[in-house]
Amino acid sequence: MKQYTGVTRRRVAQLALTGSAGLLLPWVRRGSAAEPIKIGAPLALTGPLGSVGQQLKRGCELWIKTQNSKGGLLGREIKLLLEDTGGNPADAVRKAQEMVERDGCNIFTGITLSSEALAVVPKLDEWNAIFISSDNGDGRLTAESFVPNFFRANISAPMGARAVSLFLRSAEFKNFYAIGMDYAWGRNSVAVFESEMKAAKKNFVGSVFSPIGTKDFSTYITKIRQSGADACFVTMAGDDYNAFLSQAGQYRLPEKVQLLSEVIDLTVPRAVGDAAVGLISSMRYCFRFDNPKNKEFVALWSKEYGTVPDNNEGEQWQALQILAAGVEKAKSTETKGLRDALETVEIDDIKGHVAIRKCDHQAVQSGQVVKLAKAEGFDYPVPQIIATFPGDKTAPACKKMTYED
Amino acid sequence: MPLYAFLVVQSVNALSQAALLFFLGVGLTLIFGIMRIVNFAHGAFYMLGAFIGYSAVRLTGSFWLALALAPLAVGVVGALFEFGILRRLYRRDESAFLMVTFGLALVMTELIRLGWGPEALQVAPPPVFSGIVMLMDEPFPTYRLFLAGAGIVVALAIWQFLERTRLGLLIRATSQNAEMVHALGTDVNLVRSTVFGIGCGLAGVGGVFAAPLVTASIGMSATMIIDAFVIVIIGGMGSFPGSLLGAVLVAFVQVFGEYYLPDLALALMYLIMLAVLVFRPGGLLGKEA
């Protein structure tokens, strides 16, 4: 009877103990009134977009610190669950699943890459969890890939591309080229820009996509130069964007071609210096927004970190403010109630008026176009707001990612 | 732009990239040739070179001083690592080296993040090479010309070093038969530490050279180190001319592939590697071939 030697009396006792503990645990949890609210953030803290993940992390940390100092939410302390996904969609799903199963987390934010978000959203129903995006640009998340438990607090790629293209309607440029990082967000953003330019009767001469992690952009720069375009739309982020702009500057590309971009972080002009001067871009959040809430936020941020808040840091803050408004409205963090409450949340915060719309859970908000220039008090080029478009002009129709006009 | 002008411009671009790849690949191949170990931390040494280079430029105000100091510092770190840790593992099987050097890469990356922060840092090209020249009526950065030239100079210098100096002779001898060299009264351990240091120092040179192109950043080594492994496999593990040939081949395939077949650019490099592994498993200039 050799095969039975593995099961001893002690082992049976152990199993029985762990089993009964498992049965008791849900009861224990329900019993404690001040159970902390857990917010799961599986972030891309490393990898080519690690700098974006780091911004989201700081945004989460300061918001939670500030909120907890005011007594948390619904009188409960807020706890951040932080994991690094390296920007890998499979890891993002795995780490989020761990947070659900191990920590009982049902609220996610900060998932960094659109490719990660697209991998996570189909699981939300099964996990009975809400995900409030603070960063994901891909238009499909509020269109063909929409799921009821997903909310997008941030400006999407179509909305950013739209703001730039609305600006370009009255600009003198005629021939446009586009370059994007070769993954979900880059492809989506360039596609929207292309259809916008065609709708505006501008000449769109072509596009090219560079693999994530490209180090040498000389060939791409040659292509842009040869295209005959007088403006080029760039959808990049992180290390790739820094490398592209540094090298474009070294080739004097901006002297011939106006560089445009869907979104820009301050980390980029900090890393490339003068090579970023003159760049025109949409910006999801800019520390220069002129309203009292934002001034308060910038002061708080500067005191904590010694710098002004960056693009994704402001976006992460806003996403959590929307979450807080939803939780307070629902008076609970239970998934269904929170979802119903979030569907009609409106706040006036650091970016002004922001309203979630029920049909596709996109936060409708105004869009800005900035130009980078040298400014006093900064040792790197900083954005200046050159145009603002209201939310009803920049948001696409419900569950769409292209525009009719 | 006429075709020949395009070809000239792109070829110089490819040469400048080949130079960067060569600095990484030649270090890898030297270390492999002597020690039969694959140094997974090579990319981290490359990154360390860029970050120390950044600090050296900030402190001294001179790119050239940084170019001298950073590789030296990286080389010393590499030699100390060999002396302190790798030396204890020579009796173990090869997987020990994989684990230890891979672990070192992770530790170094985190230390760099702690020391310099997560954000990318700007390193400007030296003022003499920050301008442009008109190459076939197109503006071309002088820094890239300089890189291409530096690659050729360093390749010649390493070749002469290996062929003409006593240390070079010892390195070649050790890579062929370490026991015999030891029996003839040479401290093989010292040769190993030195080669490991030199290899890492060369990665540091690559890091300083690359910083003005890609900024000093935590992610800068991720794709470069894969390219470096590919060129070493194509050229032949342990072969110095092989690493040179591999670097030039990969750089040209990347630059021209991205132009003519942008969707296949990444795959082309691996297809060549695959072909080499199938038809000349030891690499184009490797020993087993």
Interface residues (C-beta under 8 A of the other chain):
Chain A: L45 T46 G47 P48 G50 S51 Q54 V208 F209 S210 P211 G213 T214 K215 D216 S218 T219 Y220 T222 K223 R225 Q226 G238 D239 N242 A243 S246 Q247 Q250 Y251 R252 T267 R270 A271 V272 G273
Chain B: M1 F6 V9 Q10 N13 S16 Q17 T109 P118 E119 A120 L121 Q122 A124 P125 S130 I132 E138 P139 F140 P141 Y143 R144 A210 P212 L213 V214 T215 S217 I218 G219 M220 A222 T223 M224 Q254 V255 F256 E258 Y259 P262 D263 A265 L266
